[in-house]
Amino acid sequence: MLALLAQDTPTGPEFGKASPLGLLVVLILLAGTVLLVRSMNKHLKALPDTFEPEHPEPDQKADEGTEPGVIPATDEGSAEPPKPAT
């Protein structure tokens, strides 16, 4: 234990090479992270509790919210397949 405490402090050419620019970069990254977390929390608080429709109509499809232009599948096997978009 005494040998560890009695060691000389490093004074070679590699000692003390950290510049204040490194601290500045770390502080800028920390500030950016804090601002992003605050913005995310603000956006999350604005979301509704549920995304279910408030007054679903009886004829409303179960897959509402899918992309427009998607052709729904039919239960009948006689329907011809959709043509690929060109």
N, C-alpha and C positions, 0 to 999 in steps of 0.2 A: 504494500500500500504506500509506503514511504517512497519507494522508487518511482511510483507513478506521480506522486506529488512533487518530487524533486526534479522532474524532467524540465529541461529548458523549453521555453515557448518557441514555437517555430518562427524563424526570422528569415527564411530563405526567400528566393525570388518568387515563389508561388504564394507566399503569405500575404493576405490583405488585398487580393486582386478584385474583390467584389466592389462594384462601383455603385454610386447612388442611383444610377440609371436602372439597375436591377430592382431596387426598392420601388422606384416609380412605376415600373412595369407591373409589379405585383400589386401595388395599390390601385392602379387603373383597372386591372383584371378583377380585383375584389369589388371595386365600385360598380363595374359593369354587371357583375353577378348579382349584387344587391338590387340594382335597378331592374334587372330581368325578373328576379323573384317577386319583387313588389308588383310589377306589371302583370305577371302571371296570376298572382293572387287576386288582383283587381278584376281580371277577366274571368277567373273562375267563380268569383262571387256574383257576377252578372248572369251566369248560366241559370236556367230554370232547374227546379228540383227533378223534374222528369220531362222527357221529351214525348210523352204520350199526348195525343190530341185531346183537347179539353172536351169537345162535343163531337165524338165520332158519329158520322152519319151511318145509317144502316147499309147504304150502298157503297160505302167507302172500302176500297180494296185493302187487304191485309198488308200488302207490300208497298204501301204509300211511302214515298221518299226515295224510291229507286230512281235510277237515271232515266231521263226522258228518252223516248225513242226505243226502249226495250220492248220487244214483243212478248207478251205474257204467254206462257205455255198453256196449251189446251188439254183438257182431259180426253178429248176424242182423238182417236188414232187416225181419223180420216183427213185431218188438216194437213196441207202440204207444208213442208219445212220452209222457214223464211229464207229469202234470197240474200246472199252475202252483199254487204255494202261495197261499192266500188268507188 
